[in-house]
Amino acid sequence: MARYQCISCEAIQTTGDNEPDACRDCGGPVFDLDRYEASRAEAQIIGAQNDLFRRALGPADWNGQTLRGRVVVTRGILSLGPDFVAAALAHVRSDTAFMDDHGAGGVRSFGMPDVPHDDHAIRIYWKIDLYDNDALMGPEVESDPEQTIRVLTLCLPDEY
């Protein structure tokens, strides 16, 4: 049995194996509610893992498993000097203003903090990408620490 929800009237209908073409109540388009909820649950786990990895700026313990990965800093960030690099890393660790298509409950994989530098602030980007163990593509199950390597990249906007 699968559940589908109407985008128009938000009615939920349960069906057998066949995906409905439209809502039986209003005729509006429907989406797979079970798949959507599973996707949101997975996004929340990945978001919590990304937060832990980002705050540690590297490997961290997740329920007895190690979240593996590395931090990469671009030449543009490095060119601003070691004090700026340290300040940028501190801002990344504490950032809570995520840009995410899942909202606050999402994967929390991108941020744009402003880092003080001399008499002004410089916007930086940080991004966490997830790779398989060969670092060639995304892992089959992104929330599985045994098959996921994280790469957190700090860069300037014009390097993105």
Secondary structure by P-SEA (a helix, b strand, c coil): cbbbbbcccbbbbbbcccccccccccccccccaaaaaaaaaaaaaaaaaaaaaaaaccccccccccccccccccaaaaaacaaaaaaaaaaaaacccccccccccccccbbbbbbbcccbbbbbbbbbbbbccccccccccccccccbbbbbbbbccccc
